[in-house]
Amino acid sequence: MTATWWGIVLIGLVAAAVIAASGYLGLAAVTWWRFGARPKTDGRGHDHLLDRFIPAFDVVERHHIRVGAPAPVTFAAARAQDLLRVPLVRLIIRARELAMGAHPDGAEQPHGLLAATLAMGWGQLAEIPDHEVVVGAVTQPWEPNVTFRAVPPSRFDAFVEPGFVKIVWTLRADPTPDGGSVFRTETRAVATDAAARARFRRYWAFASPGIALIRWLSLLPLKRDAERRADLARAGAGAHA
């Protein structure tokens, strides 16, 4: 390749980097501005179980996808999903570690999203079998190496110790009339005092684009796994008919 072509490639890479950085900064600015807003949701999307633990919040993330599998199958697949199998998810996590100066945790984690999360210190707050699970913790997410601390369900809403952020999130599968389901995940977070809210707002503006991307990237693999499980179950039922 000639020097001219190398120059064109370099210019293209620089331009792409500038565009990506500008887009990220734009998302961060929007996130900063929207901090504390309460986005509207339809009746089907609102999660009343979450209201028991964080009825009012500083930030919320909601994602959903239609799945061609019954709700219990989708829910089981959601509990068992492994986000680290997605290369871009691993890249986003590594980018946060580098940006924050974090030290990767070399400890082996249990397989499955729910089991791995609980092993990190989160607590299970509520569960409706085959339908929804709510997980929560208090933490200081702006720390390089984040520590999660479980709080009993009966005390979670009333927790007001200064300097923390309370976070809850769900895995939820709603049945649809055609025998399929809609998978939903929602995350809510609220700071316990003004100082923590100011720090959290800065951190959320920086981190939320990556967090939202991880949530979005998890949807299609989950759909594929749930539908594969449903196909195997139908094939097994047919073989024994």
Secondary structure as the mmCIF struct_conf table of DSSP 4:
data_model
#
loop_
_struct_conf.conf_type_id
_struct_conf.id
_struct_conf.beg_label_comp_id
_struct_conf.beg_label_asym_id
_struct_conf.beg_label_seq_id
_struct_conf.end_label_comp_id
_struct_conf.end_label_asym_id
_struct_conf.end_label_seq_id
HELX_RH_AL_P HELX_RH_AL_P1 ALA A 3 ARG A 34
TURN_TY1_P TURN_TY1_P1 PHE A 35 GLY A 36
TURN_TY1_P TURN_TY1_P2 GLY A 43 GLY A 45
HELX_RH_AL_P HELX_RH_AL_P2 HIS A 48 ASP A 51
TURN_TY1_P TURN_TY1_P3 ARG A 52 PHE A 53
BEND BEND1 PRO A 55 ALA A 56
BEND BEND2 ASP A 58 ASP A 58
STRN STRN1 VAL A 59 VAL A 67
BEND BEND3 GLY A 68 ALA A 69
HELX_RH_AL_P HELX_RH_AL_P3 ALA A 71 ALA A 80
HELX_RH_3T_P HELX_RH_3T_P1 LEU A 83 ARG A 85
BEND BEND4 VAL A 86 VAL A 86
HELX_RH_AL_P HELX_RH_AL_P4 PRO A 87 MET A 100
TURN_TY1_P TURN_TY1_P4 GLY A 101 GLY A 101
BEND BEND5 ALA A 107 ALA A 107
HELX_LH_PP_P HELX_LH_PP_P1 GLU A 108 PRO A 110
BEND BEND6 HIS A 111 GLY A 112
HELX_RH_AL_P HELX_RH_AL_P5 LEU A 113 ALA A 119
TURN_TY1_P TURN_TY1_P5 MET A 120 GLY A 121
STRN STRN2 GLY A 123 ILE A 128
TURN_TY1_P TURN_TY1_P6 PRO A 129 HIS A 131
STRN STRN3 GLU A 132 THR A 139
TURN_TY1_P TURN_TY1_P7 PRO A 141 TRP A 142
BEND BEND7 GLU A 143 ASN A 145
STRN STRN4 ARG A 149 ARG A 149
HELX_RH_AL_P HELX_RH_AL_P6 PRO A 153 PHE A 156
TURN_TY1_P TURN_TY1_P8 ASP A 157 ALA A 158
TURN_TY1_P TURN_TY1_P9 PRO A 162 GLY A 163
STRN STRN5 VAL A 165 PRO A 175
TURN_TY1_P TURN_TY1_P10 PRO A 177 ASP A 178
BEND BEND8 GLY A 179 GLY A 179
STRN STRN6 SER A 181 ALA A 191
BEND BEND9 THR A 192 ASP A 193
HELX_RH_AL_P HELX_RH_AL_P7 ALA A 194 ALA A 239
TURN_TY1_P TURN_TY1_P11 HIS A 240 HIS A 240
#
